[in-house]
């Protein structure tokens, strides 16, 4: 299992049953009896998939989702509930839930939902790795080259860039050639993608 699963539910019987099920199929699971316990330990936990009971005393599953969002931790979350609360379900999805399951939990539905979470984590991890590589490439550029690249990404021509930066067209072309060498591509579309990727929050 590439990522752990965190199960937060105040019902001990549910925690035990679901933990046993997940461990049986080779899924690493860590259980928490209260949202407070989970949030207290959050800083020490590696990224993973979250299973949240929607109705818990003091802090609800929805509140936990909102707290994670406020910390910019978009961990894929499965919300579970013993109540047919449609509005709570809607709020959970608005908060980014991957799935919403009703108790008693169908075993296969839970495993399928966890697989969706794992696929989402894989995709996010890949995107972060790609962004890190792009940022490393852009760090090789000079300040002037960054200015030129930004304008190239916005579709501004070399002649226009020259006029804006008060440079000769030949100097702009030299900058663009250097940018191409450092980024490993002279494709305008690819350079624009690099710029957008580096400047997009993920």
N, C-alpha and C positions, 0 to 999 in steps of 0.2 A: 504494500500500500504506500503510494507516494506521499500522501498527506494524511494527517490524523483527522478523526471525526470527534467533535466536541458535542456532547449531549447534555443539555441543561433542562432538567425537569424536576419539579419538587415532589413528584410521586415516586417513591422508592421502588415500588413494584414495576413501574414502567421503565425506570432506569435500568434495573437489573435485567429485565426481559430483553430490552433492546440491545443492551451491552452484550449479553450472551449471544444474541442472534448475530450481531456484527462481528464479534470475535470468532464465531464459528465459521464465517465465510472469509476470514483473514483480514478484516478491517480493524485497524488500530483505533480504539475508542477511549476517550477520557470523559468521565461523567462528573457533573456538578449538581448538587442538590438545590442550589440557589443561584440566581443571576448575580448576586453580590459576590459570591465565591468565584464565579467565572470571571467577572470584571476585575476582581482583585488580582487574579493570577494572569490576566490577559497579557501583560507586558512580558511574561516569561514563556508564552506559548508560541510555537511556530505556526505559520499560516495553515489553515485547514478548513474543513467543512463544518458548518454549525447546524445542529438540530435543536430547535427552541420550542419549548412548550409555550403556547400563546397566553395562557392564563396562569400566572403565578403571583403569590402575594408580594406586596411592596413594589417590585419591578416586574412588569409584564414582558413577554417575549417581544412585543412590538417596541417597548421602551428600550430593550437591549439593542434591537436593530437600529433604532435612532441614535443611541449612544455610539455604536460602532461607526455609523455614517458620519457623526460629528468628529470622530477621530480619523476619518478617511480610511477606515478599514472595511473594504467591501468584500468581506468573506462570504462565499456563497452559502445561503441559509435555507434550510428546510424548516418550515413552521408546522407544528403539530398541535391539535386541539381536540378536546373531548366534547366540544360544543359546536353546533352547526352555526357558527357566527359568520355570516356572509360579509358583513362590513369589516370585521377583523381580517378576514381573508383578503379583501380588497386592499386594506391598509398594508398588509404584509407584502403583497405583490408590489404596491407602490414604493415600499421600502426596499425593494430589490430581492424579495424571496424567490428562490428557484422553484420551489414547490410548496404545496399546502396539503397536509395529510390529516385525515380525521382518525381519532382513536375509536376502536382498537385498530392499530396500524397493521395494514397488510404488509407482510414481510417483503414480497417481491416489489411492491410499490416503493417501499423505503429504499431497498437496494438500488432500484432504477433511479430514484431521485438522487441518491448519493453519487451514482455514476455521472449524472448530469452535472453535479457540483464539481466532480473531479475533472471533467472535460473543461468546465469553465475555468478552474484553477490552472490547468495546463495551458489554456489559451492566454490567460492573463500573465502567467509566468513567461511564456514565449514573447509576448508583446513587450514586457518590461526588459527582457534580455536584448531584444532588437533595439529598443529605445536607448538602452545603455551603450550599445555598440555605435549607434548613430551619434550620440552625444560625444563619445570618445573621438569620432572622426571630426566632428565640428570643432572640437577643442584644438585641432591642428591648424585651424584657419586663423589668419590675422584679423584684427578688428576691421580693417578695410574690406577684407574678403567676406567677412560676415555681413557687412552692409550690402555688398554686391549680391551675395547669395540670397539675402532676404528679398531684394528687388527682383532677382531672377525668379524666385518662388512666387512672386506676385504677378508675374507675366510682363514685367517691364523690360523693354528692349535694351541692348547695349548702348545705342545712341541716346536713349532717354536717361539711362543710368549715368552716362557721361555728363549730360546736361545737369542732372540733379546734384551730382557729387563734384561738379566743376573739374572734371577730368577729361583727358583726351580719349576718344573711342579706342585708340590703340592701347592705352593704359588699362581701360576696362577689360579689353580682350585678354590682356596679360593676366589680370586678376582672375578672369573666368578660366583661363587655361590652368592656372595654379590651383584653383578650386577643384577643377576636374581631376587633376593629378592627386590631390590630397584625399578626395572623396572616392576615387577609383571609378568615377563615371562622368562622362560629359553630357549625359542625357538630362535635358532640362526637366523632364517629368520626374526622373529619379531624384535629381537634386531638390526639386520642390517637395517631393515626398519626404526626403530626409529632414528638410527644414520643418515641415508640418509635424512630422513625428516627434521631433525633438522639442517642439513647442506646444504639444498637446498633453494635457493632464491625463494620466492613466492610473 
